[in-house]
Amino acid sequence: MKMRKCVGVVLALALVISSLGASAIAAEPVTAIERASGWFNEDVSAGKTKKLGTGISMAAGDVVNFNASYGPRSANVDFGLVDSNNVFTFISATNGSIDAGVAAPSNGTFTPAIRNNSSDSIHVSGIIEC
C-alpha cells in the first residue's frame, strides 16, 4: 500500500512538472521575422555577384549593415541586397572598406550580397548585421 501511494505521488508530481514546462514553452514569443548576422570571408571573381547566406524576410526600410574590408583596395565593389527577382539594391564602397547600411526598398525576401565590378578577383571579409 505504501508503495502505491509513493508511485501515485511521483506520478502526480511528474504531471505537475510536465504541465509547467509546457506552459513555459507556450508562453515564449514567436517571431516570423528571421534575422541573420555574422562574419564572412569570401573571394569574389571579377565581374561577379556573390550572395552571402540565405534570404532574410524584411520590411521596407529595414537595414542590413556591412562592416568589411576588401583587397585590392582599388577594386570597385558594391555591397547590398538582392531580392527574389535578382534586383540588386546597393551602396558602393571605396578605398578597400565599408561601414554602412543598405535599406530594403520594399517588403520581401532579400539576400545580402557583394558585387565585384573589377577586372580582378577580390577578397572580402567582415561582418553583416541585420
Phi, psi and omega in degrees: 000317180297323179295317178298317180296318180296314178298319179298318179295317180298316179296318178297317179297318178298320178296316179296314181297317181293325179288327175295319178297319180293322179294321180293320179293317182293335183278347181290137180291143178241133179241142180272348182270123178265141176232148180224133175222151176164174180277151172220156181210099192227150167257136179236123181292158179304132176071013184248159173247132180242122176281144181249100179084209184247173181296149179239130176286121185226153173263155178306131179094344175299143186244139170250124181262135176247127173231100190211165172229155182214160178215146004289153184296337181281354183295151176262108189231137176247140175241137180183206185234133177253128180271183184292345176260013182064026173276130186254116174259123192214170169230139181274142179258155178225154173058029173085009178205164176213143172213081187205166180245153176237127182269142174294130182284343182201174174290142178159192179253127183231146177243125175300143184208161176235133177244126178261107180272005184270169180269000177237156175294154178232161172241130183233135174218148180167206182225146174246135176233123181243000000 
